[in-house]
Each structure stands twice: as structure tokens, then as C-alpha cells.
Amino acid sequence: MNLFDIVGPVMIGPSSSHTAGAARIGYVARKLLGEEPTRIEMRLHGSFASTGDGHGTPQALVGGLLGMRPDDERLPQSFLLAQALGIEVERRNIHLRDAHPNTVILLVQGRQRSLEIQAESLGGGVIRVCKIDGIEANFHGDVPTLVVHNIDEPGHVAGVTALLARRGINLATMQLYRSARGGYAVMIVESDQAIPTDAIYEIEQMPGILKVTYLNTEE
């Protein structure tokens, strides 16, 4: 445990899990979308649904999607700012089976892309992305992360890792998920270095690759 774990994140309160964590979920979703959202639908589960209003959870989620960090003083006004930008925002409460109490499903539409993620706030501003576009996932967004959607066929994993190796990118972790054998698959690669834009473009052009999303919250 380090000092950050004890004192918690620098944030606009009142809650590290319901406010700071929610803002970070929204911010990661914006990075994954890769563009300004035009429509935001949030589906709140558990404690996010029952006590989120008092902690400003919906405002924090929208603020993150607008590019705000957890310590941004504009977070409480995020709905007004979204309205001024012409961004449609919809919120509703849901019940998810076997989900963490602080869970949200975000359905975000941009001009070019759309995204659905399920994420949870674990406390202290720490989050975990559980699903992307309906496929299981498991990452926190703390390091450069590449999310590759592909057809479940031989060779795609080898192709991506070989390209990254040629670029001198050291892989920290790699996770593989699929909807069914021969169906829709996702590989999640966390790296020690930022991944160059042209390398991401090369991966996008590989046969069988459906979509590539890159997340680097430090950029």
C-alpha cells in the first residue's frame, strides 16, 4: 500500500468511488471512443443507482465523457455543458446479476464510432472495465492499452504481437476473449510504452481485424 491508497485521489468530492471513480470511468470511455460524444446513455446499477444522485455520479460520468478529470471543478455542471454542446444525455437505473454495486453500462455514440462498456468503481478512484461491446474484458486503464476486435481465426494474435515486437513495444499483459469459437473476439494488450499511431494504423489494416481502440489516459 502506498500513500495514494491511504489518502485517495485528488478529486472533486464527495466520494472517491461514486464521484472520482465515476469521472474516471467516463474519461476512459471517451478515450476508448476516440472522439467527442454526440449521445450518452448511462445505465446505473446498485449503489450507483440508489445513492449516485447524492454523490453526483451521473454528473461525474458525463464530465469524464466530456474530457474532465476527477479534480475538474466543472464536474457538477457537466449536464449543462453537455447540453450547450448539443450532446443528448439519457440516464436510467437497471439491475445486473452478480455485478459490483458501483457498476454502470455506458452506451456512447460519436460521429464516426459507437461504444458500449460496462465498468465498475472499486474505491479510491480505481476502476475496472468489465465488458466492451458485450465481450468480457478486465483492465483498469492505468497503462497504454490496445483493444483489438477481430474474427476468431488463427494468426491474428501472432500478427499483432509480432508487429508490436518489431516496434520495440514491451507487453505487460495480454488477455483474449471471444463470443464463440470462430465468432467475434477481442484481445486486450497492456504495454509498458505508448503505441505509435502508425503502428495502430497497421494493425487496423490487417485482414480479419474489425476495430482497433487505443487507450492512453496520459495523452
Secondary structure by P-SEA (a helix, b strand, c coil): cccccccccccccccccccaaaaaaaaaaaaaacccccbbbbbbcccccccccccaaaaaaaaaaaccccccccccaaaaaaaaacbbbbbbcccccccccbbbbbbcccccccbbbbbbbcccccccccccccbbbbbccccbbbbbbbcccccaaaaaaaaaaaacccccbbbbbbccccccbbbbbbccccccaaaaaaaaacccccbbbbbbccc
